[in-house]
Amino acid sequence: MEQQSVYRIVLIDDSRMVRLGIREQLLTATDFRVVGEAMSAVEGMELVEQVKPDLVLLDSRLPDLSGVEACRTMVARNPAQRVLMLSIQDDPAVVQEAIVAGARGYLLKDAPVDTWLDAVRRVASGDVLFQPHLLGMVLREVHDMGNGLSSKSLAALSPQEYRLLPLVAEGKTNKEIASALALSDKTVKNYLANIFSKLGISRRTQAATLYARALPSRSMSSGHYV
């Protein structure tokens, strides 16, 4: 008889009660083993490096860093690391940021137990899983934004402001952008505020989407964006 795979899992959530509830759900299945828990992003990232789990269950909101930032760091350190993002809200912006950060899935904490176990099992085994209604929300937002703003809007940006867009699209934090471009954190923050104002947007994911949409036309232009 073929031996059943046992997936090693790390839980990262700042609520002890939430971690306990997740652990109890996982214990109802024989193919999951919780090998570590953490209540902060920094603690969790260190733990993941030490135990190298098959899957990380990661809260989208943590006291020290966002789950998106923690996910991005873990995947950068180990591109094969599987991360399933957990949240209490179905915010399309957060889902989009999780996708860009390298998460393999996004699951609402109040999902039914059967949905929970199936999602954990599928992502741990290598699948990418985002609930259909969440993907639908992301696609609608991207579509609506694309209809409302032309890629030509990027022409309103100064060369200094435009330099930030590729890094924003890569999901880098203000601090990482400042380091890459030899700028101060305050300067990066000011540039981003100008970008948002000129483009009429409010989130980094919107800036990243506009940048991605503009890539084909920009490569054929003769302005300072070439």
PyMOL commands that place a pseudoatom at each C-alpha (Angstrom):
pseudoatom trace, name=CA, resn=MET, resi=1, chain=A, elem=C, hetatm=0, pos=[0.000, 0.000, 0.000]
pseudoatom trace, name=CA, resn=GLU, resi=2, chain=A, elem=C, hetatm=0, pos=[1.317, 3.452, -0.934]
pseudoatom trace, name=CA, resn=GLN, resi=3, chain=A, elem=C, hetatm=0, pos=[2.256, 5.515, 2.111]
pseudoatom trace, name=CA, resn=GLN, resi=4, chain=A, elem=C, hetatm=0, pos=[0.236, 8.710, 2.565]
pseudoatom trace, name=CA, resn=SER, resi=5, chain=A, elem=C, hetatm=0, pos=[2.138, 11.993, 2.316]
pseudoatom trace, name=CA, resn=VAL, resi=6, chain=A, elem=C, hetatm=0, pos=[2.255, 14.042, 5.496]
pseudoatom trace, name=CA, resn=TYR, resi=7, chain=A, elem=C, hetatm=0, pos=[2.488, 17.786, 4.904]
pseudoatom trace, name=CA, resn=ARG, resi=8, chain=A, elem=C, hetatm=0, pos=[4.558, 19.800, 7.389]
pseudoatom trace, name=CA, resn=ILE, resi=9, chain=A, elem=C, hetatm=0, pos=[2.883, 23.118, 8.163]
pseudoatom trace, name=CA, resn=VAL, resi=10, chain=A, elem=C, hetatm=0, pos=[3.867, 26.352, 9.908]
pseudoatom trace, name=CA, resn=LEU, resi=11, chain=A, elem=C, hetatm=0, pos=[1.130, 28.662, 11.268]
pseudoatom trace, name=CA, resn=ILE, resi=12, chain=A, elem=C, hetatm=0, pos=[1.756, 32.411, 11.445]
pseudoatom trace, name=CA, resn=ASP, resi=13, chain=A, elem=C, hetatm=0, pos=[-1.011, 34.433, 13.111]
pseudoatom trace, name=CA, resn=ASP, resi=14, chain=A, elem=C, hetatm=0, pos=[-0.877, 36.920, 15.978]
pseudoatom trace, name=CA, resn=SER, resi=15, chain=A, elem=C, hetatm=0, pos=[-3.991, 35.460, 17.624]
pseudoatom trace, name=CA, resn=ARG, resi=16, chain=A, elem=C, hetatm=0, pos=[-3.386, 32.451, 19.853]
pseudoatom trace, name=CA, resn=MET, resi=17, chain=A, elem=C, hetatm=0, pos=[-7.058, 31.505, 19.612]
pseudoatom trace, name=CA, resn=VAL, resi=18, chain=A, elem=C, hetatm=0, pos=[-6.967, 31.579, 15.804]
pseudoatom trace, name=CA, resn=ARG, resi=19, chain=A, elem=C, hetatm=0, pos=[-3.851, 29.399, 15.763]
pseudoatom trace, name=CA, resn=LEU, resi=20, chain=A, elem=C, hetatm=0, pos=[-5.509, 26.968, 18.158]
pseudoatom trace, name=CA, resn=GLY, resi=21, chain=A, elem=C, hetatm=0, pos=[-8.611, 26.806, 15.969]
pseudoatom trace, name=CA, resn=ILE, resi=22, chain=A, elem=C, hetatm=0, pos=[-6.572, 26.189, 12.823]
pseudoatom trace, name=CA, resn=ARG, resi=23, chain=A, elem=C, hetatm=0, pos=[-4.502, 23.533, 14.557]
pseudoatom trace, name=CA, resn=GLU, resi=24, chain=A, elem=C, hetatm=0, pos=[-7.651, 21.732, 15.721]
pseudoatom trace, name=CA, resn=GLN, resi=25, chain=A, elem=C, hetatm=0, pos=[-9.042, 21.755, 12.183]
pseudoatom trace, name=CA, resn=LEU, resi=26, chain=A, elem=C, hetatm=0, pos=[-5.799, 20.362, 10.774]
pseudoatom trace, name=CA, resn=LEU, resi=27, chain=A, elem=C, hetatm=0, pos=[-5.693, 17.616, 13.407]
pseudoatom trace, name=CA, resn=THR, resi=28, chain=A, elem=C, hetatm=0, pos=[-8.940, 16.209, 12.018]
pseudoatom trace, name=CA, resn=ALA, resi=29, chain=A, elem=C, hetatm=0, pos=[-6.900, 15.030, 9.013]
pseudoatom trace, name=CA, resn=THR, resi=30, chain=A, elem=C, hetatm=0, pos=[-4.090, 12.475, 9.128]
pseudoatom trace, name=CA, resn=ASP, resi=31, chain=A, elem=C, hetatm=0, pos=[-1.947, 14.051, 6.410]
pseudoatom trace, name=CA, resn=PHE, resi=32, chain=A, elem=C, hetatm=0, pos=[-1.137, 17.331, 8.192]
pseudoatom trace, name=CA, resn=ARG, resi=33, chain=A, elem=C, hetatm=0, pos=[1.455, 17.973, 10.878]
pseudoatom trace, name=CA, resn=VAL, resi=34, chain=A, elem=C, hetatm=0, pos=[1.979, 21.398, 12.441]
pseudoatom trace, name=CA, resn=VAL, resi=35, chain=A, elem=C, hetatm=0, pos=[5.730, 21.775, 12.936]
pseudoatom trace, name=CA, resn=GLY, resi=36, chain=A, elem=C, hetatm=0, pos=[5.776, 25.319, 14.280]
pseudoatom trace, name=CA, resn=GLU, resi=37, chain=A, elem=C, hetatm=0, pos=[3.791, 28.437, 15.151]
pseudoatom trace, name=CA, resn=ALA, resi=38, chain=A, elem=C, hetatm=0, pos=[4.628, 32.144, 15.264]
pseudoatom trace, name=CA, resn=MET, resi=39, chain=A, elem=C, hetatm=0, pos=[2.721, 35.276, 16.235]
pseudoatom trace, name=CA, resn=SER, resi=40, chain=A, elem=C, hetatm=0, pos=[4.701, 37.821, 14.189]
pseudoatom trace, name=CA, resn=ALA, resi=41, chain=A, elem=C, hetatm=0, pos=[6.116, 38.088, 10.679]
pseudoatom trace, name=CA, resn=VAL, resi=42, chain=A, elem=C, hetatm=0, pos=[9.752, 38.298, 11.776]
pseudoatom trace, name=CA, resn=GLU, resi=43, chain=A, elem=C, hetatm=0, pos=[9.423, 35.332, 14.122]
pseudoatom trace, name=CA, resn=GLY, resi=44, chain=A, elem=C, hetatm=0, pos=[7.560, 33.408, 11.440]
pseudoatom trace, name=CA, resn=MET, resi=45, chain=A, elem=C, hetatm=0, pos=[10.124, 34.067, 8.710]
pseudoatom trace, name=CA, resn=GLU, resi=46, chain=A, elem=C, hetatm=0, pos=[12.925, 32.876, 10.988]
pseudoatom trace, name=CA, resn=LEU, resi=47, chain=A, elem=C, hetatm=0, pos=[10.933, 29.750, 11.846]
pseudoatom trace, name=CA, resn=VAL, resi=48, chain=A, elem=C, hetatm=0, pos=[10.249, 28.984, 8.181]
pseudoatom trace, name=CA, resn=GLU, resi=49, chain=A, elem=C, hetatm=0, pos=[13.957, 29.222, 7.391]
pseudoatom trace, name=CA, resn=GLN, resi=50, chain=A, elem=C, hetatm=0, pos=[14.744, 26.809, 10.225]
pseudoatom trace, name=CA, resn=VAL, resi=51, chain=A, elem=C, hetatm=0, pos=[12.142, 24.086, 9.672]
pseudoatom trace, name=CA, resn=LYS, resi=52, chain=A, elem=C, hetatm=0, pos=[11.522, 24.443, 5.897]
pseudoatom trace, name=CA, resn=PRO, resi=53, chain=A, elem=C, hetatm=0, pos=[7.840, 23.421, 5.939]
pseudoatom trace, name=CA, resn=ASP, resi=54, chain=A, elem=C, hetatm=0, pos=[5.833, 22.179, 2.980]
pseudoatom trace, name=CA, resn=LEU, resi=55, chain=A, elem=C, hetatm=0, pos=[3.320, 24.963, 3.556]
pseudoatom trace, name=CA, resn=VAL, resi=56, chain=A, elem=C, hetatm=0, pos=[3.030, 28.235, 5.458]
pseudoatom trace, name=CA, resn=LEU, resi=57, chain=A, elem=C, hetatm=0, pos=[-0.413, 29.373, 6.606]
pseudoatom trace, name=CA, resn=LEU, resi=58, chain=A, elem=C, hetatm=0, pos=[0.064, 33.130, 6.849]
pseudoatom trace, name=CA, resn=ASP, resi=59, chain=A, elem=C, hetatm=0, pos=[-2.264, 35.779, 8.254]
pseudoatom trace, name=CA, resn=SER, resi=60, chain=A, elem=C, hetatm=0, pos=[-2.593, 38.777, 5.929]
pseudoatom trace, name=CA, resn=ARG, resi=61, chain=A, elem=C, hetatm=0, pos=[-2.311, 41.198, 8.861]
pseudoatom trace, name=CA, resn=LEU, resi=62, chain=A, elem=C, hetatm=0, pos=[0.445, 40.902, 11.439]
pseudoatom trace, name=CA, resn=PRO, resi=63, chain=A, elem=C, hetatm=0, pos=[1.628, 43.358, 14.111]
pseudoatom trace, name=CA, resn=ASP, resi=64, chain=A, elem=C, hetatm=0, pos=[5.101, 43.986, 12.666]
pseudoatom trace, name=CA, resn=LEU, resi=65, chain=A, elem=C, hetatm=0, pos=[4.776, 43.479, 8.892]
pseudoatom trace, name=CA, resn=SER, resi=66, chain=A, elem=C, hetatm=0, pos=[1.906, 42.790, 6.551]
pseudoatom trace, name=CA, resn=GLY, resi=67, chain=A, elem=C, hetatm=0, pos=[1.384, 39.212, 5.476]
pseudoatom trace, name=CA, resn=VAL, resi=68, chain=A, elem=C, hetatm=0, pos=[2.063, 40.319, 1.903]
pseudoatom trace, name=CA, resn=GLU, resi=69, chain=A, elem=C, hetatm=0, pos=[5.514, 41.640, 2.849]
pseudoatom trace, name=CA, resn=ALA, resi=70, chain=A, elem=C, hetatm=0, pos=[6.285, 38.487, 4.826]
pseudoatom trace, name=CA, resn=CYS, resi=71, chain=A, elem=C, hetatm=0, pos=[5.169, 36.307, 1.913]
pseudoatom trace, name=CA, resn=ARG, resi=72, chain=A, elem=C, hetatm=0, pos=[7.307, 38.280, -0.531]
pseudoatom trace, name=CA, resn=THR, resi=73, chain=A, elem=C, hetatm=0, pos=[10.368, 37.843, 1.681]
pseudoatom trace, name=CA, resn=MET, resi=74, chain=A, elem=C, hetatm=0, pos=[9.839, 34.109, 2.201]
pseudoatom trace, name=CA, resn=VAL, resi=75, chain=A, elem=C, hetatm=0, pos=[9.333, 33.462, -1.506]
pseudoatom trace, name=CA, resn=ALA, resi=76, chain=A, elem=C, hetatm=0, pos=[12.376, 35.594, -2.375]
pseudoatom trace, name=CA, resn=ARG, resi=77, chain=A, elem=C, hetatm=0, pos=[14.479, 33.493, 0.002]
pseudoatom trace, name=CA, resn=ASN, resi=78, chain=A, elem=C, hetatm=0, pos=[13.004, 30.237, -1.283]
pseudoatom trace, name=CA, resn=PRO, resi=79, chain=A, elem=C, hetatm=0, pos=[11.016, 30.447, -4.552]
pseudoatom trace, name=CA, resn=ALA, resi=80, chain=A, elem=C, hetatm=0, pos=[9.672, 26.931, -3.966]
pseudoatom trace, name=CA, resn=GLN, resi=81, chain=A, elem=C, hetatm=0, pos=[8.089, 27.910, -0.640]
pseudoatom trace, name=CA, resn=ARG, resi=82, chain=A, elem=C, hetatm=0, pos=[4.318, 27.430, -0.696]
pseudoatom trace, name=CA, resn=VAL, resi=83, chain=A, elem=C, hetatm=0, pos=[2.308, 30.073, 1.136]
pseudoatom trace, name=CA, resn=LEU, resi=84, chain=A, elem=C, hetatm=0, pos=[-1.447, 30.109, 1.692]
pseudoatom trace, name=CA, resn=MET, resi=85, chain=A, elem=C, hetatm=0, pos=[-2.597, 33.575, 2.738]
pseudoatom trace, name=CA, resn=LEU, resi=86, chain=A, elem=C, hetatm=0, pos=[-5.380, 33.774, 5.338]
pseudoatom trace, name=CA, resn=SER, resi=87, chain=A, elem=C, hetatm=0, pos=[-7.696, 36.730, 5.841]
pseudoatom trace, name=CA, resn=ILE, resi=88, chain=A, elem=C, hetatm=0, pos=[-10.959, 37.812, 7.419]
pseudoatom trace, name=CA, resn=GLN, resi=89, chain=A, elem=C, hetatm=0, pos=[-11.788, 40.037, 4.429]
pseudoatom trace, name=CA, resn=ASP, resi=90, chain=A, elem=C, hetatm=0, pos=[-12.227, 39.502, 0.707]
pseudoatom trace, name=CA, resn=ASP, resi=91, chain=A, elem=C, hetatm=0, pos=[-10.498, 42.724, -0.376]
pseudoatom trace, name=CA, resn=PRO, resi=92, chain=A, elem=C, hetatm=0, pos=[-9.524, 42.433, -4.071]
pseudoatom trace, name=CA, resn=ALA, resi=93, chain=A, elem=C, hetatm=0, pos=[-6.531, 44.728, -3.535]
pseudoatom trace, name=CA, resn=VAL, resi=94, chain=A, elem=C, hetatm=0, pos=[-5.111, 42.412, -0.867]
pseudoatom trace, name=CA, resn=VAL, resi=95, chain=A, elem=C, hetatm=0, pos=[-5.762, 39.358, -3.049]
pseudoatom trace, name=CA, resn=GLN, resi=96, chain=A, elem=C, hetatm=0, pos=[-3.940, 41.003, -5.946]
pseudoatom trace, name=CA, resn=GLU, resi=97, chain=A, elem=C, hetatm=0, pos=[-1.023, 41.952, -3.691]
pseudoatom trace, name=CA, resn=ALA, resi=98, chain=A, elem=C, hetatm=0, pos=[-0.862, 38.375, -2.397]
pseudoatom trace, name=CA, resn=ILE, resi=99, chain=A, elem=C, hetatm=0, pos=[-0.680, 37.050, -5.961]
pseudoatom trace, name=CA, resn=VAL, resi=100, chain=A, elem=C, hetatm=0, pos=[2.124, 39.480, -6.838]
pseudoatom trace, name=CA, resn=ALA, resi=101, chain=A, elem=C, hetatm=0, pos=[3.979, 38.542, -3.632]
pseudoatom trace, name=CA, resn=GLY, resi=102, chain=A, elem=C, hetatm=0, pos=[4.028, 34.877, -4.637]
pseudoatom trace, name=CA, resn=ALA, resi=103, chain=A, elem=C, hetatm=0, pos=[1.266, 33.365, -2.505]
pseudoatom trace, name=CA, resn=ARG, resi=104, chain=A, elem=C, hetatm=0, pos=[-0.070, 30.075, -3.872]
pseudoatom trace, name=CA, resn=GLY, resi=105, chain=A, elem=C, hetatm=0, pos=[-3.539, 30.690, -2.493]
pseudoatom trace, name=CA, resn=TYR, resi=106, chain=A, elem=C, hetatm=0, pos=[-5.830, 33.001, -0.515]
pseudoatom trace, name=CA, resn=LEU, resi=107, chain=A, elem=C, hetatm=0, pos=[-8.426, 31.675, 1.909]
pseudoatom trace, name=CA, resn=LEU, resi=108, chain=A, elem=C, hetatm=0, pos=[-11.006, 33.366, 4.107]
pseudoatom trace, name=CA, resn=LYS, resi=109, chain=A, elem=C, hetatm=0, pos=[-10.742, 32.330, 7.744]
pseudoatom trace, name=CA, resn=ASP, resi=110, chain=A, elem=C, hetatm=0, pos=[-14.471, 31.737, 8.030]
pseudoatom trace, name=CA, resn=ALA, resi=111, chain=A, elem=C, hetatm=0, pos=[-14.571, 29.243, 5.151]
pseudoatom trace, name=CA, resn=PRO, resi=112, chain=A, elem=C, hetatm=0, pos=[-16.230, 25.877, 5.943]
pseudoatom trace, name=CA, resn=VAL, resi=113, chain=A, elem=C, hetatm=0, pos=[-13.964, 23.211, 7.442]
pseudoatom trace, name=CA, resn=ASP, resi=114, chain=A, elem=C, hetatm=0, pos=[-14.165, 21.024, 4.340]
pseudoatom trace, name=CA, resn=THR, resi=115, chain=A, elem=C, hetatm=0, pos=[-13.127, 23.979, 2.178]
pseudoatom trace, name=CA, resn=TRP, resi=116, chain=A, elem=C, hetatm=0, pos=[-10.278, 24.702, 4.583]
pseudoatom trace, name=CA, resn=LEU, resi=117, chain=A, elem=C, hetatm=0, pos=[-8.868, 21.192, 4.539]
pseudoatom trace, name=CA, resn=ASP, resi=118, chain=A, elem=C, hetatm=0, pos=[-9.209, 20.883, 0.778]
pseudoatom trace, name=CA, resn=ALA, resi=119, chain=A, elem=C, hetatm=0, pos=[-7.456, 24.225, 0.210]
pseudoatom trace, name=CA, resn=VAL, resi=120, chain=A, elem=C, hetatm=0, pos=[-4.591, 23.390, 2.569]
pseudoatom trace, name=CA, resn=ARG, resi=121, chain=A, elem=C, hetatm=0, pos=[-4.138, 19.967, 1.000]
pseudoatom trace, name=CA, resn=ARG, resi=122, chain=A, elem=C, hetatm=0, pos=[-4.181, 21.275, -2.561]
pseudoatom trace, name=CA, resn=VAL, resi=123, chain=A, elem=C, hetatm=0, pos=[-1.761, 24.152, -1.982]
pseudoatom trace, name=CA, resn=ALA, resi=124, chain=A, elem=C, hetatm=0, pos=[0.564, 21.945, 0.090]
pseudoatom trace, name=CA, resn=SER, resi=125, chain=A, elem=C, hetatm=0, pos=[0.664, 19.464, -2.795]
pseudoatom trace, name=CA, resn=GLY, resi=126, chain=A, elem=C, hetatm=0, pos=[1.617, 22.158, -5.302]
pseudoatom trace, name=CA, resn=ASP, resi=127, chain=A, elem=C, hetatm=0, pos=[-1.653, 23.571, -6.634]
pseudoatom trace, name=CA, resn=VAL, resi=128, chain=A, elem=C, hetatm=0, pos=[-2.407, 27.277, -6.908]
pseudoatom trace, name=CA, resn=LEU, resi=129, chain=A, elem=C, hetatm=0, pos=[-5.776, 28.046, -5.371]
pseudoatom trace, name=CA, resn=PHE, resi=130, chain=A, elem=C, hetatm=0, pos=[-7.726, 31.288, -5.252]
pseudoatom trace, name=CA, resn=GLN, resi=131, chain=A, elem=C, hetatm=0, pos=[-11.450, 31.088, -4.579]
pseudoatom trace, name=CA, resn=PRO, resi=132, chain=A, elem=C, hetatm=0, pos=[-13.400, 31.944, -7.766]
pseudoatom trace, name=CA, resn=HIS, resi=133, chain=A, elem=C, hetatm=0, pos=[-15.350, 34.847, -6.292]
pseudoatom trace, name=CA, resn=LEU, resi=134, chain=A, elem=C, hetatm=0, pos=[-12.105, 36.472, -5.079]
pseudoatom trace, name=CA, resn=LEU, resi=135, chain=A, elem=C, hetatm=0, pos=[-10.460, 36.148, -8.482]
pseudoatom trace, name=CA, resn=GLY, resi=136, chain=A, elem=C, hetatm=0, pos=[-13.614, 37.553, -10.025]
pseudoatom trace, name=CA, resn=MET, resi=137, chain=A, elem=C, hetatm=0, pos=[-13.381, 40.620, -7.792]
pseudoatom trace, name=CA, resn=VAL, resi=138, chain=A, elem=C, hetatm=0, pos=[-9.722, 41.154, -8.733]
pseudoatom trace, name=CA, resn=LEU, resi=139, chain=A, elem=C, hetatm=0, pos=[-10.436, 40.823, -12.458]
pseudoatom trace, name=CA, resn=ARG, resi=140, chain=A, elem=C, hetatm=0, pos=[-13.381, 43.220, -12.253]
pseudoatom trace, name=CA, resn=GLU, resi=141, chain=A, elem=C, hetatm=0, pos=[-11.282, 45.810, -10.445]
pseudoatom trace, name=CA, resn=VAL, resi=142, chain=A, elem=C, hetatm=0, pos=[-8.453, 45.517, -12.978]
pseudoatom trace, name=CA, resn=HIS, resi=143, chain=A, elem=C, hetatm=0, pos=[-10.958, 45.743, -15.851]
pseudoatom trace, name=CA, resn=ASP, resi=144, chain=A, elem=C, hetatm=0, pos=[-12.780, 48.739, -14.387]
pseudoatom trace, name=CA, resn=MET, resi=145, chain=A, elem=C, hetatm=0, pos=[-9.522, 50.517, -13.687]
pseudoatom trace, name=CA, resn=GLY, resi=146, chain=A, elem=C, hetatm=0, pos=[-8.287, 49.839, -17.204]
pseudoatom trace, name=CA, resn=ASN, resi=147, chain=A, elem=C, hetatm=0, pos=[-11.464, 51.328, -18.647]
pseudoatom trace, name=CA, resn=GLY, resi=148, chain=A, elem=C, hetatm=0, pos=[-11.166, 54.392, -16.472]
pseudoatom trace, name=CA, resn=LEU, resi=149, chain=A, elem=C, hetatm=0, pos=[-7.498, 55.201, -17.038]
pseudoatom trace, name=CA, resn=SER, resi=150, chain=A, elem=C, hetatm=0, pos=[-5.421, 55.153, -20.188]
pseudoatom trace, name=CA, resn=SER, resi=151, chain=A, elem=C, hetatm=0, pos=[-1.802, 54.037, -20.131]
pseudoatom trace, name=CA, resn=LYS, resi=152, chain=A, elem=C, hetatm=0, pos=[-1.074, 57.480, -21.592]
pseudoatom trace, name=CA, resn=SER, resi=153, chain=A, elem=C, hetatm=0, pos=[-1.684, 58.809, -18.072]
pseudoatom trace, name=CA, resn=LEU, resi=154, chain=A, elem=C, hetatm=0, pos=[1.846, 57.668, -17.275]
pseudoatom trace, name=CA, resn=ALA, resi=155, chain=A, elem=C, hetatm=0, pos=[3.134, 60.472, -19.498]
pseudoatom trace, name=CA, resn=ALA, resi=156, chain=A, elem=C, hetatm=0, pos=[2.122, 62.852, -16.704]
pseudoatom trace, name=CA, resn=LEU, resi=157, chain=A, elem=C, hetatm=0, pos=[4.842, 61.420, -14.469]
pseudoatom trace, name=CA, resn=SER, resi=158, chain=A, elem=C, hetatm=0, pos=[8.287, 62.936, -14.206]
pseudoatom trace, name=CA, resn=PRO, resi=159, chain=A, elem=C, hetatm=0, pos=[11.276, 60.693, -15.052]
pseudoatom trace, name=CA, resn=GLN, resi=160, chain=A, elem=C, hetatm=0, pos=[12.101, 60.539, -11.335]
pseudoatom trace, name=CA, resn=GLU, resi=161, chain=A, elem=C, hetatm=0, pos=[8.585, 59.403, -10.463]
pseudoatom trace, name=CA, resn=TYR, resi=162, chain=A, elem=C, hetatm=0, pos=[8.436, 56.919, -13.320]
pseudoatom trace, name=CA, resn=ARG, resi=163, chain=A, elem=C, hetatm=0, pos=[11.581, 55.148, -12.099]
pseudoatom trace, name=CA, resn=LEU, resi=164, chain=A, elem=C, hetatm=0, pos=[9.598, 53.870, -9.120]
pseudoatom trace, name=CA, resn=LEU, resi=165, chain=A, elem=C, hetatm=0, pos=[6.948, 52.038, -11.157]
pseudoatom trace, name=CA, resn=PRO, resi=166, chain=A, elem=C, hetatm=0, pos=[8.919, 48.898, -12.126]
pseudoatom trace, name=CA, resn=LEU, resi=167, chain=A, elem=C, hetatm=0, pos=[9.880, 48.431, -8.485]
pseudoatom trace, name=CA, resn=VAL, resi=168, chain=A, elem=C, hetatm=0, pos=[6.310, 48.990, -7.299]
pseudoatom trace, name=CA, resn=ALA, resi=169, chain=A, elem=C, hetatm=0, pos=[5.181, 46.410, -9.865]
pseudoatom trace, name=CA, resn=GLU, resi=170, chain=A, elem=C, hetatm=0, pos=[7.678, 43.945, -8.386]
pseudoatom trace, name=CA, resn=GLY, resi=171, chain=A, elem=C, hetatm=0, pos=[5.993, 44.409, -5.020]
pseudoatom trace, name=CA, resn=LYS, resi=172, chain=A, elem=C, hetatm=0, pos=[8.920, 46.122, -3.318]
pseudoatom trace, name=CA, resn=THR, resi=173, chain=A, elem=C, hetatm=0, pos=[8.400, 48.128, -0.138]
pseudoatom trace, name=CA, resn=ASN, resi=174, chain=A, elem=C, hetatm=0, pos=[9.255, 51.825, 0.215]
pseudoatom trace, name=CA, resn=LYS, resi=175, chain=A, elem=C, hetatm=0, pos=[12.435, 50.895, 2.046]
pseudoatom trace, name=CA, resn=GLU, resi=176, chain=A, elem=C, hetatm=0, pos=[13.504, 48.484, -0.702]
pseudoatom trace, name=CA, resn=ILE, resi=177, chain=A, elem=C, hetatm=0, pos=[12.766, 51.073, -3.391]
pseudoatom trace, name=CA, resn=ALA, resi=178, chain=A, elem=C, hetatm=0, pos=[14.756, 53.694, -1.490]
pseudoatom trace, name=CA, resn=SER, resi=179, chain=A, elem=C, hetatm=0, pos=[17.725, 51.339, -1.258]
pseudoatom trace, name=CA, resn=ALA, resi=180, chain=A, elem=C, hetatm=0, pos=[17.561, 50.351, -4.935]
pseudoatom trace, name=CA, resn=LEU, resi=181, chain=A, elem=C, hetatm=0, pos=[17.383, 53.946, -6.173]
pseudoatom trace, name=CA, resn=ALA, resi=182, chain=A, elem=C, hetatm=0, pos=[19.649, 55.521, -3.521]
pseudoatom trace, name=CA, resn=LEU, resi=183, chain=A, elem=C, hetatm=0, pos=[16.837, 57.719, -2.233]
pseudoatom trace, name=CA, resn=SER, resi=184, chain=A, elem=C, hetatm=0, pos=[15.564, 58.520, 1.234]
pseudoatom trace, name=CA, resn=ASP, resi=185, chain=A, elem=C, hetatm=0, pos=[12.403, 56.854, 2.510]
pseudoatom trace, name=CA, resn=LYS, resi=186, chain=A, elem=C, hetatm=0, pos=[10.764, 60.292, 2.663]
pseudoatom trace, name=CA, resn=THR, resi=187, chain=A, elem=C, hetatm=0, pos=[11.584, 61.005, -0.992]
pseudoatom trace, name=CA, resn=VAL, resi=188, chain=A, elem=C, hetatm=0, pos=[10.100, 57.675, -2.067]
pseudoatom trace, name=CA, resn=LYS, resi=189, chain=A, elem=C, hetatm=0, pos=[6.967, 58.397, -0.047]
pseudoatom trace, name=CA, resn=ASN, resi=190, chain=A, elem=C, hetatm=0, pos=[6.637, 61.840, -1.672]
pseudoatom trace, name=CA, resn=TYR, resi=191, chain=A, elem=C, hetatm=0, pos=[7.157, 60.434, -5.176]
pseudoatom trace, name=CA, resn=LEU, resi=192, chain=A, elem=C, hetatm=0, pos=[4.499, 57.787, -4.580]
pseudoatom trace, name=CA, resn=ALA, resi=193, chain=A, elem=C, hetatm=0, pos=[2.059, 60.413, -3.324]
pseudoatom trace, name=CA, resn=ASN, resi=194, chain=A, elem=C, hetatm=0, pos=[2.672, 62.408, -6.526]
pseudoatom trace, name=CA, resn=ILE, resi=195, chain=A, elem=C, hetatm=0, pos=[2.202, 59.290, -8.672]
pseudoatom trace, name=CA, resn=PHE, resi=196, chain=A, elem=C, hetatm=0, pos=[-1.093, 58.417, -6.995]
pseudoatom trace, name=CA, resn=SER, resi=197, chain=A, elem=C, hetatm=0, pos=[-2.334, 61.995, -7.339]
pseudoatom trace, name=CA, resn=LYS, resi=198, chain=A, elem=C, hetatm=0, pos=[-1.391, 62.311, -11.026]
pseudoatom trace, name=CA, resn=LEU, resi=199, chain=A, elem=C, hetatm=0, pos=[-2.863, 58.925, -11.948]
pseudoatom trace, name=CA, resn=GLY, resi=200, chain=A, elem=C, hetatm=0, pos=[-5.970, 59.323, -9.820]
pseudoatom trace, name=CA, resn=ILE, resi=201, chain=A, elem=C, hetatm=0, pos=[-5.362, 56.094, -7.914]
pseudoatom trace, name=CA, resn=SER, resi=202, chain=A, elem=C, hetatm=0, pos=[-5.012, 55.144, -4.264]
pseudoatom trace, name=CA, resn=ARG, resi=203, chain=A, elem=C, hetatm=0, pos=[-3.227, 51.773, -4.166]
pseudoatom trace, name=CA, resn=ARG, resi=204, chain=A, elem=C, hetatm=0, pos=[0.126, 50.366, -5.232]
pseudoatom trace, name=CA, resn=THR, resi=205, chain=A, elem=C, hetatm=0, pos=[-1.532, 47.472, -7.034]
pseudoatom trace, name=CA, resn=GLN, resi=206, chain=A, elem=C, hetatm=0, pos=[-3.327, 49.964, -9.279]
pseudoatom trace, name=CA, resn=ALA, resi=207, chain=A, elem=C, hetatm=0, pos=[-0.010, 51.606, -10.167]
pseudoatom trace, name=CA, resn=ALA, resi=208, chain=A, elem=C, hetatm=0, pos=[1.487, 48.191, -10.908]
pseudoatom trace, name=CA, resn=THR, resi=209, chain=A, elem=C, hetatm=0, pos=[-1.432, 47.276, -13.169]
pseudoatom trace, name=CA, resn=LEU, resi=210, chain=A, elem=C, hetatm=0, pos=[-1.204, 50.529, -15.125]
pseudoatom trace, name=CA, resn=TYR, resi=211, chain=A, elem=C, hetatm=0, pos=[2.537, 50.037, -15.555]
pseudoatom trace, name=CA, resn=ALA, resi=212, chain=A, elem=C, hetatm=0, pos=[2.017, 46.490, -16.849]
pseudoatom trace, name=CA, resn=ARG, resi=213, chain=A, elem=C, hetatm=0, pos=[-0.681, 47.649, -19.286]
pseudoatom trace, name=CA, resn=ALA, resi=214, chain=A, elem=C, hetatm=0, pos=[1.606, 50.369, -20.644]
pseudoatom trace, name=CA, resn=LEU, resi=215, chain=A, elem=C, hetatm=0, pos=[4.631, 48.159, -21.346]
pseudoatom trace, name=CA, resn=PRO, resi=216, chain=A, elem=C, hetatm=0, pos=[3.903, 47.377, -25.042]
pseudoatom trace, name=CA, resn=SER, resi=217, chain=A, elem=C, hetatm=0, pos=[3.113, 50.954, -26.040]
pseudoatom trace, name=CA, resn=ARG, resi=218, chain=A, elem=C, hetatm=0, pos=[5.956, 52.411, -24.025]
pseudoatom trace, name=CA, resn=SER, resi=219, chain=A, elem=C, hetatm=0, pos=[8.590, 50.274, -25.768]
pseudoatom trace, name=CA, resn=MET, resi=220, chain=A, elem=C, hetatm=0, pos=[7.532, 51.884, -29.075]
pseudoatom trace, name=CA, resn=SER, resi=221, chain=A, elem=C, hetatm=0, pos=[7.488, 55.446, -27.800]
pseudoatom trace, name=CA, resn=SER, resi=222, chain=A, elem=C, hetatm=0, pos=[10.189, 58.045, -28.274]
pseudoatom trace, name=CA, resn=GLY, resi=223, chain=A, elem=C, hetatm=0, pos=[9.840, 59.842, -24.952]
pseudoatom trace, name=CA, resn=HIS, resi=224, chain=A, elem=C, hetatm=0, pos=[11.870, 59.515, -21.764]
pseudoatom trace, name=CA, resn=TYR, resi=225, chain=A, elem=C, hetatm=0, pos=[10.163, 56.201, -20.926]
pseudoatom trace, name=CA, resn=VAL, resi=226, chain=A, elem=C, hetatm=0, pos=[12.137, 54.132, -23.433]
for i in range(1, 226): cmd.bond("trace and resi %d" % i, "trace and resi %d" % (i + 1))
show_as sticks, trace
zoom trace
